[in-house]
């Protein structure tokens, strides 16, 4: 009988264990990690559900500046094929406004394009933290900048002229 009572006491102690709430840092880290996982798993709903309705996505190409609806249209064919993109954070920094209603971050990512940098702005909504802006940039080692500039000059000279004439 004593063993039975002891077992019940242990069981009830384990069941009454309180979960420690996540900090805002942890919530944002989890949101961004899950956001990247949703892309890798081609989970369209979870990926775009992490963004505000007025979110902006800025991609690696100078022409890639999309509101959420435009980005959904661009990304949907990739998600529909069951494979979008796979980004894994190597290092992430998170910062907060004084009132904790906004946060911004930067991260180094392991991607199919090798190391990229992601940065963005988040807002604390009634549904929790949401991504309001995300900027994806390719990194270029300083010793390789000259070669990269040479490669991209023809395309970007044309784009510069088009943008200057607007």
N, C-alpha and C positions, 0 to 999 in steps of 0.2 A: 504494500500500500504506500509506503514511504517513497519508493521508487516512482510510483505512478504520480504522486503529488509533486515530486521534484521535477519530473518530466513536464507536467502541466505548467509549473512555474517557469521553467526554461522556455517552453513554447510561448507562453503569454508575454514573457520579456522580449522575445524576438519579434513577436507580432506588434508590440507597442513601440517599436523603435521609430523615432521621428526622423523624417527626411530633412536634411539641411537644405534650405532653399538655395538655388543657384544665385550667384552674384551677377550683376549686369555684365561684367567681363565674361563670365562663364556662359551666360545666355547668348551673347553675341558670338563668342567662339563656337559654340554649338550650332548656332544658326548658320554661320558661314561654312563650317565643316559639312553640315547636312545639305546646304545649298550646293556645294561642289559634288557631294555624293549623289544628289538628285540628278545632276547633269550626267554624271558617269553612268547612272542607272537608267537614264532617259525617262525620268519621272517628271513629265511636263508640269503636272499640277503642283507638286511640291516645290519644283524649281521656281516657277513664276509666282506661286503663292507666298514666297519669301520676300517678294518685292512689293513696294507700294504701287498703287494704281497709276501714279504719276512718275514712276521710276524712269531713270535714264541709264542706258548702257552705252559705254564708249569703248569700242573695240580697238584692236591693234592697227587697223587700216585707218588712214585719215578720213575716209568716207563713212566709217562706222560710228554713227551717232544716232541712236534709236531711242524713241520713247518705248514704253513697255509693249504697246500694241504692235509697233513696228518690229521690235526685237522678237516678240512671240511669232510673228509671221516669218521672220528670217530663220528662227531656230526650229520651228515646228517640223519641217522635213527631216532634220537630223534626229529629233526626238522620235518621230514616227518610224524611223529606220531602226530604232532600238539602241542607237549609239550616238550620243551627243559628243561631249568632250570630257576629258578627265584631268582635273586640276587637284593637286594635293598641296596643302600649305606646308611649307618648309619652316617658315617663321612668320609670326603675325604680331602686330602691335595695334592696340586699341586705345583710343583716347575719348574723353567725354567733355561735353559742355558742362558748365558749372551747375546747371539745373537738371542734368542727367536726362534731358529730353532728346538730345542728339548725341551721336557718337560718330567718330570717323576712324578709319583703320588703314593700314597698309600691310601687305603680305607678299612674301616671295613664294612663288608657286613652282612645283614640278609639273610640267605640262608636255604635250607632244611637240611643243615648240621650244623645248628645254626650259630654262628658267625664265619666268615672266614675273611681272609685278602687278598685283591687283591692289586697288585702293578704292575707297568709297565712303559714303555717308549713310548713316542709319538713323531712323527716327523711332522713338518709343511710342507706339500706338496702343489703342485699347486692346489689340490682339497681340501685343508684345513688340519686340524689335523687328523692324522691316528695313530692307535695303531700298534706299531712295536713289542712290547713284552708285554705279560701279564703273571703274576705269581699268581696263586691261592693257598692259604695255609689255612689249618684248624688251628684254634687257640686251644690251650690246656691250661686250667687254671694250673698255677704252682703246685697247690696242687694235681692235677691229672696226672702229667707227669709220675710218677713212674708206675701207673696202665696202662697208654697208652703204655709206652715202653714195659711193660711185654706182652701186647696183640700183639704188632707188631713185637716183636723180632724174632719169628720163620720165618716169611716171609722175613723180612729184613736181617736177618743173611744170608739167602740163596742168596739174591740179592747182598749183599756186597761181598760174595765170587765170584759170577759171574762177577761182575764189576772189582774186583781185578785181575781176571784171563784174562781180555781182553788185 
